[in-house]
Amino acid sequence: MNILGVSITRNHLSALLWEPSLFSSRVAFSCTVPCQEPYGGPDDAARLAEEVRKGAGGTGIPSTVLSLPPSWTYLRQVELPVKDLQRAKKIHVSELEGSLPLEDEAILSDILPSPPGQPGKFLAVAARRETVEKTVAVFAGAGFRVDRVVTDHVSILSALLSSNASADGLILSTLSDIVILRTEAGGVRRVRQFPAAMADDAAGLAKEWRELSTGETAPDAPLPVTLLGEPPAGLSEELAGAVRFRLPEGAGDVSPRAYGAARVFSFPKELGGFSLRTSAEAESEQSRERRRVRIASAAAAAAFVFALAALEVAQWAEARKVAAVRAQIRKEFMEAVPGAKAGAGIQETAQIRGKIQSLLRQQKEMGIESAGLSASLRKVSQSLPPKENISLKEVSYESGRMRLSGEAGGTQQVEKFRTALSSSFGPEMNVTVQESQGAKGGAIRFTILIEKGSAGRAS
């Protein structure tokens, strides 16, 4: 899947389209547009989107990773009582509350994995929620599909990991503000950031550089230094042997942070899936959950068809194989059809046949043959309203009716779903909301019934 990386500075917006392949991934396109207002506004994002569409050959804008400038962020080293990254992500915000110049509810934050030899110690990068949400809205309004929001610290590390640079050393970026990262085995051990105005502060920068380069113990040899941007005058002596970062072929003069943003999915272990949580990402999670429900429904239909086929095989099996086939069918049927009984004196094959015949009768009452079961489930899946907070939890048959159960953000979403189902199944079927009731988080649970119009059953 092609990934578009976008970086934001006060004066420019940069974009780079990375085209991964099995044998030779490459830069497909890159561009930079000047900002008419600081850090870009709707018009600037629209101009960047137009350039991306042209560069992508008019195929639309692919999945996008936004990289936010350091001046919008806050860095904190946090030590947590857990070593597991996923558990640490869930609890680390409590360590930030009260330590940032933000209201607690305004904090958006994520952490990078612990550096080698320091389990439980994490680097947290936070930003103001309103700023992140506004930026996502601006780019989404221009047509970008924002799937992840990172910061320049993460993009710089991603760019380094994508190059042949040493995994141990120092990275200095002056592309926006001044950012210095001390890396070890591809992880971030320490990090500092300063306003660009400090570039000429020789004493202050040199002091911070010495602390980062030595840390607790001085290294046996000078650490390799990778430079992104122009070296600040205050560190001219320390950067005498620095190696300039080189973009891959085809990247032009685009910002290396746009390249790093486009490559973040290539390093899930090193970056730990870093992303500032946004409403756009939450909606993406809901969309993925709906897809999982649809896949589960299709799997249930396939299991039923398989049970029918297995029964036919059992009927025509040779005599010496009947017992073994029957036992296998009984096991699969007991898993697929809750409520069936098995025990001494019960004829399993007759019981299975009775269950299936009963289900077939219910299907015929609804005008659904076994060959059309998948089509019916497809109608249900396609009727789910797009971009709505609604999920389907269960699909079942009961007394000749199809019963759909799930959760939605409100009654309007349920009614949209019911209307779409009614249109999909046609006038010969009745589609009614049997019940809806409150659930946690302001959502409601609902049950929808689909049955033949002539059945005349009351809900």
Secondary structure, DSSP 8 states (H G I E B T S, - for coil): --EEEEEE-SSEEEEEEEE--SS--EEEEEEEEE-SSTT--HHHHHHHHHHHHHHTTTS---EEEEEE-GGGEEEEEEE-S---HHHHHHHTHHHHTTTSSS-GGGEEEEEE---TT-TTEEEEEEEEHHHHHHHHHHHHHTT-EEEEEEEHHHHHHHHHHHSSS-SSEEEEE-SSSEEEEEEETTEEEEEEEE-GGGGG-HHHHHHHHHHHHHTTS--SS---EEEES---GGGTTTTTT-EE----TT-TT--HHHHHHHTGGG-HHHHTT-----HHHHHHHHHHHHHHHHHHHHHHHHHHHHHHHHHHHHHHS-HHHHHHHHHHHHHHHHHHSTT----TT--HHHHHHHHHHHHHHHHHHTT--GGGHHHHHHHHHHHS-TTSSEEEEEEEEETTEEEEEEEESSHHHHHHHHHHHHHHH-TTEEEEEEEEEE-GGG-EEEEEEEEETTS----
